[in-house]
Amino acid sequence: MSCHPARWLALTLTVVAALASPGFSQSIVAGTAKNANGALSVVRADGVETRLQGLGSLPVFEGDLLRVEGGGALIETAEGIQVALNGNAVVKILSRWDQGIGITRILRVQRGEVWARSTSPRQPVEVETPVGVLAARAAEISLRLASDDEAVATVVSGTADFSTPFASCRLSTGTVSTSYRGKPCTAPTVVDVRSVVGWSHALLVP
């Protein structure tokens, strides 16, 4: 059986277009919202909005925008990463696929604070802000967008890389680094992580 190259090309272009379409990304489950201390609003790419208050099981899809209204919220990604949102956070949930690495879960922060815990060294997670990006594997981390020009990265356990356009800082357990727009990240210093652990762990579902 033979197939003309032109037909293969047309089929390939059709598949690529489907993968790139907003409708396709909306169909990819990125995780599940499990708890909201206050209210969690999930806005789809098509503008449809759903809400979670208290304990529950609300699907979260690739490209969804998550908004916390008072308190905090807990999401578990499809890869098993626990994510908590705090401080009226606004976060978009995305991912990136790289050959040899697989899926990297990306949490793009527009406002507030994000805590994440990955237990697998094979599962990377990145928390993005306009100021810097905190990347980790098998670690418990937090990134707080203090303002449009300031981000504070904390590592509760494990190690993580806090990268800005000007420098990259390696953080280890119990350290913090700050980045200001247009400047490199500060050298990591020891910090009491109990405040980060307090609000995030309070959202965990037994």
C-alpha positions in Angstrom: 0.0 0.0 0.0 1.4 3.4 -0.9 0.5 7.0 0.2 1.3 10.2 -1.6 3.7 12.5 0.2 1.2 15.4 -0.3 -1.4 13.5 1.7 1.0 12.8 4.5 1.9 16.5 4.6 -1.7 17.5 4.7 -2.4 15.0 7.6 0.6 16.3 9.5 -0.4 19.9 9.2 -3.9 19.0 10.3 -2.6 17.2 13.5 -0.3 20.1 14.3 -3.1 22.6 13.9 -5.3 20.6 16.2 -2.6 20.3 18.9 -2.0 24.1 18.7 -5.7 25.0 18.9 -7.2 26.4 22.1 -9.9 23.8 22.0 -7.3 21.0 22.2 -5.4 22.6 25.1 -8.7 23.0 26.9 -9.2 19.2 26.7 -6.0 18.3 28.4 -6.5 17.8 32.1 -3.7 19.5 34.1 -4.9 18.5 37.5 -7.6 18.7 40.1 -8.5 21.4 42.6 -9.2 19.7 45.9 -9.6 22.4 48.6 -10.4 26.1 48.7 -10.3 28.0 52.0 -12.5 30.8 50.7 -13.2 30.5 47.0 -11.3 29.3 43.9 -12.4 30.6 40.5 -11.2 28.6 37.5 -11.6 30.5 34.2 -11.2 28.4 31.0 -9.7 29.8 27.8 -13.2 30.2 26.3 -14.3 32.3 29.3 -16.3 29.7 31.1 -15.9 30.0 34.8 -16.3 27.4 37.6 -15.8 27.7 41.3 -14.8 25.6 44.2 -15.5 26.4 47.9 -14.3 24.0 50.6 -13.4 20.4 49.8 -14.2 19.0 46.4 -12.9 17.7 43.1 -12.8 20.3 40.3 -10.9 19.5 37.1 -8.3 22.0 36.0 -7.3 22.1 32.3 -4.2 23.2 30.5 -4.3 27.0 30.1 -6.9 27.6 32.9 -6.6 30.8 34.9 -6.9 30.2 38.7 -8.0 33.0 41.0 -8.2 32.8 44.8 -10.7 35.0 46.6 -9.7 35.1 50.3 -7.8 32.3 52.0 -6.0 29.8 49.8 -6.5 26.8 47.5 -4.9 23.4 46.8 -4.5 21.8 43.4 -2.8 18.5 42.6 -1.4 18.3 39.1 -1.8 15.3 36.8 1.9 14.5 37.5 1.2 14.4 41.3 2.7 17.8 42.2 0.9 19.5 45.1 0.3 23.2 44.5 -1.1 25.8 46.9 -2.2 29.3 46.1 -2.2 32.2 48.7 -2.7 35.9 49.0 -5.5 36.4 46.4 -3.2 34.6 43.9 -3.8 34.7 40.2 -2.0 31.9 38.4 -2.2 30.3 34.9 -1.4 26.6 34.7 0.7 25.5 31.7 3.2 22.9 30.7 6.2 22.4 28.4 7.5 19.2 26.7 11.2 18.7 26.1 12.8 15.7 24.5 14.6 13.7 27.2 12.8 15.5 30.0 9.1 15.0 29.3 6.6 17.4 30.8 7.6 20.3 32.9 4.6 21.8 34.9 4.6 25.6 34.7 2.8 27.9 37.1 2.7 31.4 35.8 2.0 33.8 38.6 0.3 37.1 38.0 -0.4 37.9 41.6 0.1 36.4 45.1 2.1 33.5 46.3 2.5 29.9 45.0 3.8 26.9 47.0 4.7 23.7 45.2 5.9 20.3 46.3 7.2 17.6 43.9 8.4 14.3 45.4 9.9 12.9 42.2 13.3 13.8 40.8 11.9 13.0 37.4 9.1 15.6 37.6 10.3 19.2 37.2 8.1 22.2 38.2 8.7 25.8 37.4 7.0 28.9 39.0 7.2 31.9 36.7 6.9 35.6 37.5 7.7 38.7 35.4 10.8 39.1 37.6 12.2 35.6 37.9 11.6 31.8 37.6 12.0 29.3 40.3 12.7 25.7 39.0 12.9 22.5 41.1 12.7 18.8 41.2 11.9 16.7 44.3 11.6 19.9 46.4 9.2 22.0 48.4 9.3 25.6 47.2 7.5 28.9 47.4 7.5 32.0 45.1 5.8 35.2 46.2 5.2 38.1 43.8 5.6 40.9 46.3 5.0 43.6 43.6 5.3 43.9 39.9 9.0 44.5 40.4 9.8 42.1 43.3 9.7 38.4 43.7 10.8 36.3 46.8 11.8 32.7 46.3 12.0 30.3 49.3 13.1 26.6 49.4 11.5 24.7 52.3 13.3 21.5 51.4 15.5 20.2 48.6 17.2 22.6 46.1 16.0 24.9 43.4 17.3 27.4 40.9 16.0 31.0 40.9 16.8 32.5 37.5 16.5 36.1 36.3 17.7 37.7 33.0 20.9 38.6 34.8 21.8 35.7 37.1 20.8 32.4 38.5 20.9 31.6 42.2 21.0 28.0 43.7 18.8 27.8 46.8 19.0 24.9 49.3 16.8 23.9 52.3 15.7 26.8 54.5 17.0 29.6 52.3 15.5 32.6 50.5 16.5 34.9 47.6 14.9 38.1 46.3 14.9 39.5 42.8 14.0 43.0 41.7 13.2 43.8 38.1 16.3 44.8 36.2 18.6 43.3 38.8 20.2 39.9 39.6 18.8 37.6 42.4 20.3 38.2 45.8 22.6 35.7 47.4 20.6 33.0 49.3 20.3 33.6 53.0 18.9 31.4 55.8 15.2 32.0 56.6 12.6 30.6 59.0 10.3 28.7 56.7 7.5 28.2 59.3 5.3 30.9 57.8 5.4 29.3 54.4 4.8 25.8 55.8 2.0 27.1 58.0 -0.4 28.4 55.4 0.4 25.9 52.7 0.2 22.7 54.8 -3.0 23.9 56.3 -4.6 23.4 52.9 -3.4 19.8 52.5 -6.2 17.2 52.3 -5.7 14.2 54.6 
